[in-house]
Each structure stands twice: as structure tokens, then as C-alpha cells.
């Protein structure tokens, strides 16, 4: 997604954000859905910095989920 953003390929970024939003809801991770929505809103506003912030939040959320799963193992 970051590569698509760097290439200013917003349709790809938007498609992936929409998939994140839907997958988060389907899999029981509403916070992930919110991040997907935040990316979509930032795209609509033309806010590249907002997209990057949301992607950073997404990455850190996934890292936290991974650490949580490791701790339970």
C-alpha cells in the first residue's frame, strides 16, 4: 500500500483500504475497520500525510496483535 501511495496510485490505496475496513469487521477487529475508514477519508480529502498516519497506525496495530498472539502461545 505504501508503494502505491508513493506512486500516487490512489485507486489501489483506496481499494486496499476498503478491503482492510471490511476484513476488520468480518474478523471481529473493529479498530482495524476504523483504520481502513480513516485511510479512505484521508484519500477523499487528498491528505497524503493523513494516509501515512493511518498506515503507521495500521502497522503498529498489527504488530500489537502479533505480540499478543505470541504471548498467548
C-alpha positions, 0 to 999 in steps of 0.5 A: 500500500505504501508503494502505491501511495508513493506512486500516487496510485490512489485507486489501489490505496483506496481499494486496499483500504476498503478491503482492510475496513471490511476484513476488520469487521468480518474478523471481529477487529473493529479498530482495524475497520476504523483504520481502513475508514480513516485511510479512505477519508484521508484519500477523499480529502487528498491528505497524503500525510493523513494516509501515512498516519493511518498506515503507521497506525495500521502497522503498529496495530498489527504488530500489537496483535502479533505480540499478543498472539505470541504471548498467548502461545 
